[in-house]
Amino acid sequence: MANSTRRVNKAASFARVLWGRCNSEPAVTVRDPLTSSERLTRWNSWTDGESPDGKRTQWFADVARASGPSTTVVPGVREPDRTGDDMGGNPAAAAERAAMRRALVLAATPGVAMVADTRRVGCVLLDDAGRTVAEGHHRGPGTPHAEADALARAGAAAHGTTAVVTLEPCHHTGRTGPCTEALVRAGVRRVVFAEADANPVAAGGRAALEAAGIEVESGLLADEAARLAEVYRVALRERRPFVTWKFAATLDGRSAAADGTSRWVSSRAARLDTHRLRALCDTMLVGTNTVAVDDPLLTVRDEDGVPLDVQPLRAVMGERALDPARRVFDGDAETVRLRTRDPHVALADLAARGRQHVFLEGGPTLAAAFLRAGLVDEIVAYVAPMLLGAGRSAVGDLGITGIDQAFRPVVDDVTVLPGIDGEEPNVRLTLTPRASGAPAPRKD
Ligand SMILES: NC(=O)c1ccc[n+]([C@@H]2O[C@H](COP(=O)([O-])OP(=O)(O)OC[C@H]3O[C@@H](n4cnc5c(N)ncnc54)[C@H](OP(=O)(O)O)[C@@H]3O)[C@@H](O)[C@H]2O)c1
């Protein structure tokens, strides 16, 4: 296959991964991401090999088989059914549920930069038999909303369809016209949405649709839609991008070997996983020293190392001059220099560029600066079964001198990543920093 064709196909298949904030149960779950779940998550969204444009990739299924049996160690977490078996045997309801999952995946298409007041939204149009007529998603400020995108693709075939949308259709004229009017004009028969629009400016969609005689149902997969929207909510509230800090460390908390020979401390499975998480974000952020030492590409690549055709912005923070031959300055994605050491200034700059979700990949100095500034919203840590005994700590000085001052994030999820090609498993922890001043949990 020509490289360009393969690149497009891989990029499309990779869009399946965009399930950043929809994967975790409220309680800690420990599971094998590749084999245990039918739920639409960061992980299993690839296992069925389905991609948004209908192309298929076998890779994740192959990985799942190679990984052997599930390593789930906390049983009893019931995964919601997506086959329709728990829909009382109602095929129409099952089709709408499956379409909503699809719409959620579409909503999280990679690389799309959203300013803080714009939402990730996906839409699937179904015919009476539950077949997909067209799909759409929002691509950022000023572009058609998901419904308008799907309607445009469907053309006349939109008449009589059910529109399955992740967010209540808007009823106002902003940068684009009201989606309610577009749905009515197109002759859509029924609308199913996941999350009501709490934005008072855009609200009223349901009432307008019902007034026009369209059947409306809401709340389908609303929890998952709400998790998808968490990044948007934080970005809107804080007027800065949501920040996910990702790091990899050895058992003794080292992020790199003392002599600098450790390009990676985590396993291949963890690194692939990182690429999936990168694809959730619209900005990659590192400090100047990581660029100087590691010379990272900071692109999102598939399992063959092929970059996706839509890439997050690459941002390098720090004041020193850098060699323009560093790979981060190649043409594979846009790169900006943030010539500051102040995390607030850096995020303000990124917000002004319309960025909503930053993936902070270190190193330890930059991570410490963001933690100290209270500017980390989510932590993803990969722990590798390895000891170094020396080398850089995963995070720099946090100004903590006593155990009572320890930074204690809340654990949202613990997942075992089975090794690929004989490597040992790595463990991924997803954590939420506690609001400053919140009490630490007592173990006794
Ligand atoms: N295991 C992992 O997950 C992981 C991830 C990334 C990196 N690493 C490793 O980390 C090492 C590099 O770590 P690092 O901490 O030296 O690199 P870094 O955090 O990427 O960069 C540090 C540099 O960023 C600039 N900077 C920007 N904001 C700053 C602030 N608020 N405070 C202080 N400096 C600021 C400073 O340089 P200026 O003089 O330019 O301002 C500083 O020297 C490498 O060995 C790399 O392999 C590991």
The ligand as an SDF file (V2000), in Angstrom:
LIG
                    3D

 48 52  0  0  0  0  0  0  0  0999 V2000
   10.1260    9.3920   31.9530 N   0  0  0  0  0  0  0  0  0  0  0  0
    9.4430   10.4180   31.4910 C   0  0  0  0  0  0  0  0  0  0  0  0
    8.2030   10.3670   31.4720 O   0  0  0  0  0  0  0  0  0  0  0  0
   10.1620   11.6190   30.9730 C   0  0  0  0  0  0  0  0  0  0  0  0
    9.4680   12.5920   30.2750 C   0  0  0  0  0  0  0  0  0  0  0  0
   10.1550   13.7110   29.8210 C   0  0  0  0  0  0  0  0  0  0  0  0
   11.5000   13.8360   30.0830 C   0  0  0  0  0  0  0  0  0  0  0  0
   12.1440   12.8600   30.7490 N   0  0  0  0  0  0  0  0  0  0  0  0
   13.5590   12.9890   31.0480 C   0  0  0  0  0  0  0  0  0  0  0  0
   13.7340   14.1780   31.7860 O   0  0  0  0  0  0  0  0  0  0  0  0
   15.0370   14.6870   31.5380 C   0  0  0  0  0  0  0  0  0  0  0  0
   14.9270   16.1630   31.3250 C   0  0  0  0  0  0  0  0  0  0  0  0
   14.3390   16.7020   32.4710 O   0  0  0  0  0  0  0  0  0  0  0  0
   14.3790   18.2180   32.8430 P   0  0  0  0  0  0  0  0  0  0  0  0
   13.5840   18.3900   34.0610 O   0  0  0  0  0  0  0  0  0  0  0  0
   15.7760   18.6710   32.8550 O   0  0  0  0  0  0  0  0  0  0  0  0
   13.7060   18.8470   31.5440 O   0  0  0  0  0  0  0  0  0  0  0  0
   12.4560   19.7290   31.2360 P   0  0  0  0  0  0  0  0  0  0  0  0
   11.5330   19.8450   32.3810 O   0  0  0  0  0  0  0  0  0  0  0  0
   11.9190   19.2340   29.9360 O   0  0  0  0  0  0  0  0  0  0  0  0
   13.1130   21.1230   30.9250 O   0  0  0  0  0  0  0  0  0  0  0  0
   13.6500   21.8850   31.9440 C   0  0  0  0  0  0  0  0  0  0  0  0
   13.9540   23.2290   31.3840 C   0  0  0  0  0  0  0  0  0  0  0  0
   12.7560   23.8780   31.0300 O   0  0  0  0  0  0  0  0  0  0  0  0
   12.9190   25.2810   31.2100 C   0  0  0  0  0  0  0  0  0  0  0  0
   11.7990   25.6690   32.0550 N   0  0  0  0  0  0  0  0  0  0  0  0
   10.5760   25.9570   31.6000 C   0  0  0  0  0  0  0  0  0  0  0  0
    9.7690   26.2730   32.5980 N   0  0  0  0  0  0  0  0  0  0  0  0
   10.4710   26.1870   33.7320 C   0  0  0  0  0  0  0  0  0  0  0  0
   10.1730   26.4020   35.0970 C   0  0  0  0  0  0  0  0  0  0  0  0
    8.9780   26.8200   35.5100 N   0  0  0  0  0  0  0  0  0  0  0  0
   11.1390   26.1710   36.0070 N   0  0  0  0  0  0  0  0  0  0  0  0
   12.3340   25.7720   35.6180 C   0  0  0  0  0  0  0  0  0  0  0  0
   12.6750   25.5720   34.3280 N   0  0  0  0  0  0  0  0  0  0  0  0
   11.7700   25.7810   33.3880 C   0  0  0  0  0  0  0  0  0  0  0  0
   14.2710   25.4940   31.7940 C   0  0  0  0  0  0  0  0  0  0  0  0
   15.1330   25.7530   30.7240 O   0  0  0  0  0  0  0  0  0  0  0  0
   15.4070   27.2100   30.0950 P   0  0  0  0  0  0  0  0  0  0  0  0
   16.7550   27.5840   30.4950 O   0  0  0  0  0  0  0  0  0  0  0  0
   15.2920   26.9910   28.6320 O   0  0  0  0  0  0  0  0  0  0  0  0
   14.3500   28.1580   30.5760 O   0  0  0  0  0  0  0  0  0  0  0  0
   14.6180   24.1430   32.3650 C   0  0  0  0  0  0  0  0  0  0  0  0
   15.9930   23.9040   32.3990 O   0  0  0  0  0  0  0  0  0  0  0  0
   15.5770   13.9300   30.3630 C   0  0  0  0  0  0  0  0  0  0  0  0
   16.5510   13.0430   30.8280 O   0  0  0  0  0  0  0  0  0  0  0  0
   14.3940   13.1690   29.8320 C   0  0  0  0  0  0  0  0  0  0  0  0
   14.7900   11.9360   29.3090 O   0  0  0  0  0  0  0  0  0  0  0  0
   11.4960   11.7580   31.1990 C   0  0  0  0  0  0  0  0  0  0  0  0
  1  2  1  0
  2  3  2  0
  2  4  1  0
  4  5  1  0
  4 48  2  0
  5  6  2  0
  6  7  1  0
  7  8  2  0
  8  9  1  0
  8 48  1  0
  9 10  1  0
  9 46  1  0
 10 11  1  0
 11 12  1  0
 11 44  1  0
 12 13  1  0
 13 14  1  0
 14 15  2  0
 14 16  1  0
 14 17  1  0
 17 18  1  0
 18 19  2  0
 18 20  1  0
 18 21  1  0
 21 22  1  0
 22 23  1  0
 23 24  1  0
 23 42  1  0
 24 25  1  0
 25 26  1  0
 25 36  1  0
 26 27  1  0
 26 35  1  0
 27 28  2  0
 28 29  1  0
 29 30  1  0
 29 35  2  0
 30 31  1  0
 30 32  2  0
 32 33  1  0
 33 34  2  0
 34 35  1  0
 36 37  1  0
 36 42  1  0
 37 38  1  0
 38 39  2  0
 38 40  1  0
 38 41  1  0
 42 43  1  0
 44 45  1  0
 44 46  1  0
 46 47  1  0
M  CHG  2   8   1  16  -1
M  END
$$$$
